[in-house]
């Protein structure tokens, strides 16, 4: 029996190689179909990984409270569009009201009042000059609490976290990102050394572990570049650097600020950030994902009440936005995969058409084989083997082409592509199935040929 099947397979193989050009053209549909499916699934896997990575960056169950950006008002605009009318209505609604802006008291109230809140992390951020040993660069100086590092799952590579005394008394200490370490402390251990941030010197007590983060994530999600930032206790920045909620010489003249009885001059970057908001952001971490929506609604009402009815803050839920983006991308990838799968269907139809034509061309051959003892089952297996060989070989070539295309897409467009073993197995399995399904009808037709009529066929 084995020898019989081997002989049938050799006949099928010989028929495929006898018409190489036609065989290649027949397999093209399968080749491009498999390549397209693998490439589309690789793009989809890459998009999914990016979304998951972004979720890790923004933290789990986080709600971000930030001041609304100041909108430039044009005195010369006379257009009566709906946007201008909406702004005017908003201004009229807030007219005569005063909001103290986003402050540390807001963060304390949220933590104390709302039971669904697990962690509250206030932040104050300044763009300032960083200097040491004649090296100077611009970076972000961020005032935080230890909760900030827990919320965003940031670990220390070396050193220690801020202690209670440093936090309470606003000591001049900081934790630096790995990029800051490599730039200013490339040849020495930074722990215990000092670095100048604007007008103040801070002692380094810790270094963060490197966190991979893309520029698009920084721009789209509004998160910090953890690798290139310096973090100090929030009270340190409010006491030693600048507290925007206080009326000082800086706010009156724009030249400096008072510390006790002294007048301090600080960097242009810091002085240019004139805003009534004491802090730039509050990150609220909710205990359970199911509580995010209700907590967000409660925060909106609470902030409106605390800010005297002035709608001057905005609340974002990055996780929900990312999940919505993921759903949109999943739908898009399903559509792309379905379109790519059509190529496999077209390839299968092409195989069926060519095999039907091959049956008509080889009627006499079929009659001779039947006359010398070939059974109907043998004829079916012969033509089915030819169709399966075409689809399997096309599938293998398509896999190689799909891997190449996935690599090219990532190199040329910068889109992350991840080829999974599952996508290869699925596409190859479908291509083999297409050959068997679409090859069966021509094989069945060949087996039904009358041997006498076949031998007379010219």
C-alpha positions in Angstrom: 0.0 0.0 0.0 2.8 2.4 0.9 4.5 1.7 -2.5 1.3 2.4 -4.3 0.8 5.8 -2.5 4.5 6.6 -3.1 4.1 5.9 -6.8 1.0 8.1 -7.0 2.8 10.9 -5.2 5.8 10.7 -7.6 3.4 11.0 -10.6 1.8 14.1 -9.0 5.2 15.6 -8.3 6.4 14.9 -11.9 3.2 16.7 -13.3 3.9 19.8 -11.1 7.5 20.1 -12.2 6.7 19.3 -15.8 4.8 22.6 -16.0 6.9 24.8 -13.7 5.7 28.2 -15.1 2.0 27.2 -14.8 2.5 25.8 -11.3 4.2 29.0 -10.1 1.3 31.2 -11.6 -1.2 28.8 -10.0 0.4 29.2 -6.5 0.8 33.0 -6.7 -2.6 33.5 -5.1 -1.7 31.3 -2.2 1.8 32.9 -1.9 0.5 36.4 -1.6 -2.5 35.4 0.5 -0.3 33.7 3.1 2.2 36.6 3.0 -0.6 39.2 3.5 -2.2 37.3 6.4 1.2 37.0 8.2 2.1 40.6 7.6 -1.4 41.9 8.8 -1.3 39.7 11.9 2.3 40.9 12.6 1.1 44.5 12.4 -1.8 43.7 14.7 0.4 42.0 17.3 2.8 44.9 17.2 -0.1 47.4 17.8 -1.4 45.2 20.7 2.0 45.2 22.3 2.4 48.9 22.0 -1.0 49.4 23.7 -0.1 47.1 26.5 3.3 48.8 27.0 1.5 52.2 27.0 -0.9 50.9 29.7 2.1 50.0 31.8 3.5 53.5 31.3 0.3 55.3 32.4 -0.3 52.9 35.3 -3.3 50.7 36.2 -6.6 52.3 37.1 -5.2 55.8 37.0 -7.2 59.0 36.6 -5.2 62.2 35.7 -6.4 65.6 37.0 -4.7 68.6 35.3 -5.4 72.3 34.8 -7.1 73.2 31.5 -4.5 74.7 29.1 -4.9 78.5 28.7 -6.5 79.4 25.4 -5.2 82.3 23.5 -7.8 84.9 22.9 -7.8 86.8 19.7 -9.2 90.4 20.0 -9.3 90.9 16.3 -11.4 87.8 15.5 -14.9 88.7 14.4 -16.0 85.3 13.2 -19.3 84.0 14.8 -18.6 80.3 14.6 -19.9 77.8 17.2 -16.4 77.4 18.9 -16.1 81.1 19.6 -19.7 81.2 20.9 -19.0 78.2 23.2 -15.8 79.9 24.6 -17.8 83.1 25.2 -20.5 81.2 27.0 -17.8 79.4 29.1 -16.2 82.8 29.9 -19.5 84.3 30.9 -20.3 81.4 33.2 -16.9 81.8 35.0 -17.0 85.6 35.0 -16.8 87.0 38.5 -15.6 83.7 40.0 -12.2 83.0 41.4 -10.5 79.6 41.5 -7.4 79.0 43.5 -6.2 76.5 40.9 -5.0 73.0 41.4 -3.2 72.7 44.7 -1.9 70.3 47.3 -5.1 70.8 49.3 -7.0 69.3 46.4 -4.8 66.2 46.5 -5.2 65.9 50.3 -9.0 66.3 50.0 -9.3 63.6 47.4 -7.3 61.1 49.5 -9.3 61.9 52.6 -12.8 62.1 51.2 -13.2 59.5 48.3 -13.2 55.9 49.6 -12.6 54.3 46.2 -9.2 56.0 45.9 -6.2 53.9 46.7 -3.3 56.3 46.0 -3.0 60.1 45.2 0.2 61.4 43.6 0.5 65.1 43.1 3.2 66.5 40.8 4.8 69.9 40.1 6.9 70.1 37.0 9.5 72.7 35.9 11.6 72.8 32.7 15.0 74.1 34.0 18.7 73.9 33.4 20.7 71.1 34.9 24.4 71.8 35.5 27.5 70.0 36.9 31.2 70.3 36.2 30.7 72.7 33.3 28.1 70.4 31.6 24.7 71.9 31.1 21.4 70.6 29.6 17.7 71.2 29.9 15.6 68.7 31.7 12.4 68.3 33.7 12.6 68.8 37.5 9.6 67.1 39.0 8.3 67.3 42.6 6.7 64.1 43.7 5.9 61.9 46.6 7.0 58.2 47.0 3.5 57.3 45.8 4.5 58.5 42.3 7.0 55.7 41.9 4.5 53.1 43.1 1.7 54.3 40.8 4.0 54.1 37.7 5.9 51.0 38.9 9.3 52.7 38.8 12.1 50.8 40.6 15.4 52.1 41.8 18.6 50.8 40.2 20.7 52.0 43.1 20.3 54.2 46.2 17.2 54.7 48.3 13.8 56.3 48.2 13.0 59.6 49.9 12.5 59.1 53.7 9.9 60.8 55.9 12.3 63.6 57.1 13.3 64.5 53.6 9.6 64.6 52.5 8.3 66.6 55.5 11.2 69.1 55.7 11.7 69.5 52.0 15.3 68.5 52.1 17.5 69.2 49.0 17.7 65.7 47.7 16.7 64.0 44.4 16.4 60.8 42.4 17.7 60.9 38.9 16.9 59.0 35.7 19.5 56.7 34.0 20.0 59.2 31.2 20.9 61.9 33.7 23.3 59.5 35.3 25.1 58.6 32.1 25.4 62.3 31.1 26.6 63.8 34.4 28.0 60.8 36.3 29.4 58.6 33.6 32.7 57.9 35.5 31.5 58.0 39.1 28.8 56.8 41.5 26.2 59.6 41.7 24.9 58.6 45.1 25.8 61.4 47.6 26.9 63.7 44.8 25.3 67.1 44.1 23.8 68.4 40.9 22.5 72.0 40.3 18.9 72.3 39.1 18.1 75.9 38.2 19.2 77.9 41.2 19.3 75.1 43.8 21.7 72.2 44.5 20.3 68.8 45.1 22.0 65.7 46.6 21.4 62.5 44.6 20.0 59.7 46.8 18.8 57.3 44.1 18.9 56.3 40.4 15.9 54.9 38.6 16.0 51.7 36.5 15.9 52.3 32.7 12.4 52.3 31.3 11.9 51.9 27.5 9.5 54.6 26.3 8.9 55.9 22.8 8.5 59.6 21.9 5.0 59.0 20.6 4.0 57.7 24.0 5.4 60.8 25.6 3.5 63.1 23.2 0.2 61.2 23.0 -0.2 60.2 26.7 1.4 63.3 28.3 3.7 61.2 30.5 7.2 62.1 31.5 10.4 60.8 30.1 11.4 58.9 33.2 14.9 58.3 32.0 15.7 62.0 31.5 14.1 63.5 34.5 15.1 64.5 38.0 12.7 63.9 40.9 12.7 65.7 44.2 10.3 65.7 47.1 7.4 67.9 46.2 7.8 70.0 49.4 11.4 70.7 48.3 10.3 72.3 45.1 7.5 74.3 46.7 9.8 75.6 49.4 13.2 75.9 47.7 12.4 76.3 44.0 9.0 78.0 43.5 5.5 77.9 44.9 3.2 79.4 42.3 0.3 79.7 44.8 2.2 82.4 46.8 2.3 86.1 45.9 6.0 86.9 45.7 8.3 89.4 44.1 8.5 86.9 41.3 4.8 87.2 40.5 4.9 91.0 40.8 8.1 91.8 38.9 9.1 88.5 37.2 12.6 88.8 38.4 12.9 86.4 41.4 11.3 85.2 44.6 11.7 85.7 48.3 13.0 83.0 50.6 12.6 84.3 54.1 14.4 87.7 53.9 16.5 86.9 50.9 15.7 87.5 47.2 16.7 84.6 44.9 17.1 84.7 41.1 16.1 81.5 39.3 16.2 80.3 35.7 14.2 81.8 32.9 12.4 78.6 32.3 11.0 78.5 35.8 10.1 82.2 35.9 8.3 82.0 32.6 5.9 79.5 33.9 3.4 82.0 35.4 0.3 80.2 36.5 -2.0 80.2 39.5 -1.9 76.4 39.8 0.3 75.3 42.7 0.8 71.9 41.1 0.6 70.7 37.5 -1.0 67.3 37.9 -2.7 64.9 40.3 -2.7 61.2 39.5 -5.4 59.3 41.3 -5.2 55.5 41.4 -8.5 53.8 42.0 -8.8 50.5 43.8 -10.8 48.6 41.2 -11.2 49.1 37.4 -15.0 48.9 37.9 -14.8 52.0 40.1 -13.1 54.3 37.5 -16.2 55.7 35.9 -18.0 56.5 39.2 -14.8 58.0 40.7 -14.3 60.2 37.7 -17.8 61.6 38.0 -17.3 62.2 41.7 -13.9 63.9 41.0 -15.5 66.3 38.5 -18.2 67.4 41.0 -15.6 67.7 43.8 -13.2 69.8 41.8 -15.9 72.1 40.5 -17.1 72.7 44.1 -13.5 73.2 45.4 -12.8 75.7 42.6 -15.8 77.9 43.3 -17.7 76.6 40.3 -15.0 77.5 37.9 -14.4 74.8 35.2 -10.7 75.1 35.1 -9.5 71.5 35.3 -9.7 68.5 33.0 -9.9 64.9 34.0 -8.5 62.1 31.8 -8.6 58.3 32.1 -5.7 57.1 30.0 -6.5 53.4 30.5 -10.0 53.8 29.1 -8.7 55.8 26.2 -6.1 53.1 25.4 -8.7 50.4 25.7 -10.9 52.2 23.2 -7.9 52.7 20.9 -7.1 48.9 21.3 -10.7 48.0 20.3 -10.5 50.3 17.3 -7.2 48.7 16.2 -8.5 45.2 16.8 -11.5 45.9 14.5 -9.1 47.5 11.9 -6.8 44.4 12.1 -9.8 42.0 11.7 -10.9 43.9 8.6 -7.3 43.9 7.2 -7.0 40.2 8.0 -10.3 39.4 6.3 -9.2 41.3 3.2 -5.9 39.5 3.1 -7.7 36.2 3.5 -9.6 36.9 0.3 -6.3 36.3 -1.5 -6.3 32.8 -0.2 -9.8 32.2 -1.4 -8.9 33.6 -4.9 -5.8 31.4 -4.8 -7.9 28.3 -4.1 -10.2 29.2 -7.0 -7.2 29.6 -9.2 -6.0 26.1 -8.2 -9.4 24.6 -8.9 -9.5 26.3 -12.4 -6.0 25.1 -13.4 -6.7 21.6 -12.1 -10.0 21.4 -14.1 -8.1 22.5 -17.2 -5.4 20.0 -16.4 -8.0 17.2 -16.3 -9.3 18.2 -19.7 -5.8 18.1 -21.1 -4.9 14.7 -19.6 -8.0 12.7 -20.4 -6.1 10.2 -22.4 -3.5 9.8 -19.7 -6.3 9.1 -17.2 -7.7 6.5 -19.6 -4.3 4.7 -20.0 -3.9 4.6 -16.2 -7.3 3.2 -15.7 -6.7 0.6 -18.5 -3.6 -0.7 -16.7 -5.3 -1.1 -13.3 -5.5 2.3 -11.7 -8.6 2.6 -9.5 -10.8 5.7 -9.2 -9.3 6.3 -5.8 -5.8 6.3 -7.3 -6.9 9.0 -9.8 -8.5 11.1 -7.1 -5.3 10.9 -5.0 -3.1 11.8 -7.9 -4.9 15.0 -8.8 -5.6 15.8 -5.1 -1.8 15.4 -4.5 -1.0 17.9 -7.3 -3.4 20.5 -5.8 -2.1 20.0 -2.3 1.6 20.2 -3.5 0.8 23.5 -5.2 -0.9 25.0 -2.1 1.7 23.7 0.4 4.6 24.9 -1.6 2.8 28.3 -2.1 2.2 28.4 1.6 5.9 27.8 2.4 7.0 30.5 0.0 4.3 32.8 1.4 5.6 32.3 4.9 9.1 33.4 3.8 7.6 36.4 1.9 5.5 37.3 4.9 8.5 37.4 7.3 10.4 39.6 4.8 7.4 41.9 4.4 6.9 42.2 8.1 10.6 43.2 8.5 10.4 45.7 5.7 7.3 47.3 7.1 9.0 47.8 10.5 12.2 49.1 8.9 10.6 51.5 6.4 7.6 52.8 8.4 8.7 52.4 12.0 5.5 50.4 12.8 6.2 47.6 15.3 5.5 44.2 13.8 5.6 40.9 15.7 5.4 37.6 13.8 3.9 35.0 16.0 4.1 31.2 15.6 0.3 31.1 15.7 0.0 33.3 12.6 2.4 31.1 10.7 0.6 27.9 11.7 -2.9 29.4 10.9 -1.8 30.7 7.5 0.0 27.5 6.5 -2.9 25.4 7.7 -5.4 27.4 5.7 -3.2 27.2 2.6 -3.0 23.4 2.9 -6.8 23.2 3.4 -7.4 25.4 0.4 -5.5 23.0 -1.8 -7.4 19.9 -0.5 -10.8 21.6 -0.7 -10.5 23.2 -4.1 -8.5 20.3 -5.5 -11.1 17.7 -4.6 -13.7 18.7 -7.3 -11.2 18.4 -10.3 -9.8 15.1 -8.8 -13.4 13.7 -8.5 -14.1 14.8 -12.1 -11.0 13.1 -13.3 -11.9 9.8 -11.6 -15.4 9.8 -13.2 -13.9 9.7 -16.7 -15.0 6.6 -18.8 -11.8 4.6 -19.6 -13.1 3.7 -23.1 -14.0 7.3 -23.9 -10.8 8.5 -22.4 -8.6 6.2 -24.6 -10.5 7.4 -27.7 -9.9 11.1 -26.8 -7.6 13.0 -29.0 
